[in-house]
Amino acid sequence: MTISECEKKLEGKFKELEDISFYNQKKVLRAFQEHRISAQHFAGTTGYGYDDIGRDTLRKVYSSVFGTEDAIVSPLITCGSHAISTVLFGLLRPGDTLLSISGSLYDTLQDTLYGKGNGSLEDLGIKYEQIEMIEDEFDIPKIVARIKEVRPKVIFVQRSRGYSSRKALSCEKMREVFSAIRKEYKEGFIAVDNCYGEFVEKYEPTEVGADVIVGSLIKNPGGGLAPTGGYIAGSQKAIDLISKRYTSPSLGLEVGSFEMGYRLFYQGLFLAPHVVKEALKGAYLIGKIMEDKGYKVIPASDESSYDIIKSVVFNTEDELVKFVQNIQKFSPVDSFVLPMPWDMPGYEDKVIMAAGTFVGGASIELSCDSPIKKPYIAYFQGGLTYEHIKIVAEELIKLY
């Protein structure tokens, strides 16, 4: 099947993505207009960063975009895992329970949960439980029953799949489970790891019942321009508690400077709905090609995507490694590098990663990674332009 034939079959999906992108672009533009963004907000500060208007207004813009009361948006948050850990340590106290209702948390959070002598949640006397999903669906009866019993302080959802074979979660599925929870249990915080999911739909988890969402700025909301950072958006009560862990109880959000300035963070957010749409179109195209070559892809090409990731399931380790290496060959940066499996910090298994990106490790840019374990699943994501991904697609047709 040719690229043109694949695109023809995907016309309906591409139209849906255009509609979502247009809706989200208007949402972002309104937030910029509402907060009267001007060049003064791009300037950097040094030292304590008191009265840093760029930092403080960026928080307000994110709150407006995500429909929340407040937010923390900062280059001082190093990654998504850092942001999530900050949320958990901010909201939980000794004796509290953290309940994940979407199965296991991401690999890089395991030491946050269970580490020995490292200040983990377990070290602090915080209990952790998880409820597995059933065929990509929340087990709502079990979730509600267990919540009544343990009365968790934080109910946690991981929207994307991590290194699993399940599909990402839609806001509609989250709305259903959050509504069921709140009918029986008004307390605690519902927190969502929103990494890879921003601007994929017209709504965000905080608009369907979540108290807090968390993500990385070198993924979707950074639009390929943000050089680092993370965000936490949510209710005022939640952000007040989290801010005291983010800095210290006496400082909260009053401090934090960034001498480079904030233009790339604002500009990246403005571009994010378009960039996410480009990445999604590319993911559908790659998925369709690999599907037609006989490989299983998740989600399938006729299904909706609720994150920017397309999983491709291979039969052997060698097939997996070669696919990731071929993605690296068509990167704008380090195209000559040959990725190999290695012991990446925070992961139990060796990981292979293609990431020839302008911003180190930015998975909104063209990238692909996988743990070296069965089932052999490559997680393809990102791409700043559809045209770039289309070039990769042309080569994959030849290779497979």
Secondary structure, DSSP 8 states (H G I E B T S, - for coil): --HHHHHHHTHHHHHHHHHHHHHHHHHHHHHHHHTT--GGGG----TT-TT-HHHHHHHHHHHHHHT-SEEEEETTS-SHHHHHHHHHHHH--TT-EEEESSSS--GGGHHHHH-SSS--TTTTT-EEEE---BTTB--HHHHHHHHHHH--SEEEEE-S-SSSSS----HHHHHHHHHHHHHH---SEEEEE-TTTTTSSSS-GGGTT-SEEEEETTSGGGTTT--S-EEEEE-HHHHHHHHHHHS-TTTTTS----TT-SHHHHHHHHHHHHHHHHHHHHHHHHHHHHHHTT-EEES-TTS--SSSEEEEEESSHHHHHHHHHHHHHT-SSSTT-----B--TT-SS-EEEE---SSTT-TTSSEEEEESSSSEEEEEE--S-HHHHHHHHHHHHHH-
